């Protein structure tokens, strides 16, 4: 019974974690899911309320898979962003240099027009 309750509570956290920028909710759900999965397997082994324990184990297993996929997708996206960051910084520095050159050119033009 406990595995079913933990599975349902964790399902809420996992579904919330699927919303962009709320992936931290999956980290809250993972310990509950692991405990629920272990309790469900123990309940099945003891043949106590077998149907409820099977349902709780299935819900916990599905939520672990969903959460794992979401965490892997977030990790891959973050890795891509971090890998591209140095190139973006170099491009920003090049653009800043070009703007400095343009500013110097405009100052020289302004000075020549004011003479």
Residue pairs with C-beta under 8 A, 6 or more apart in sequence:
1 43
1 49
1 52
1 53
1 56
2 36
2 39
2 43
2 56
3 36
3 37
3 39
3 40
3 43
3 52
3 53
3 56
3 57
3 59
3 60
4 36
4 40
4 52
4 53
4 55
4 56
4 59
5 36
5 56
6 32
6 33
6 35
6 36
6 39
6 56
6 60
7 33
7 36
7 40
7 55
7 56
7 57
7 58
7 59
7 60
7 63
8 59
9 32
10 29
10 32
10 33
10 36
10 59
10 60
10 63
11 59
11 63
13 25
13 26
13 28
13 29
13 32
14 25
14 26
14 29
14 33
14 63
14 66
14 67
14 70
16 22
16 25
17 23
17 24
17 25
17 26
17 29
17 67
17 70
18 66
18 70
23 70
23 71
23 74
26 67
26 70
26 71
29 63
29 67
30 64
30 67
33 60
33 63
33 64
33 67
34 60
34 64
36 56
36 57
36 59
36 60
37 57
37 60
37 61
37 64
39 53
39 56
40 53
40 54
40 56
40 57
40 60
41 53
41 57
43 49
43 50
43 52
43 53
43 56
44 50
44 53
44 54
44 57
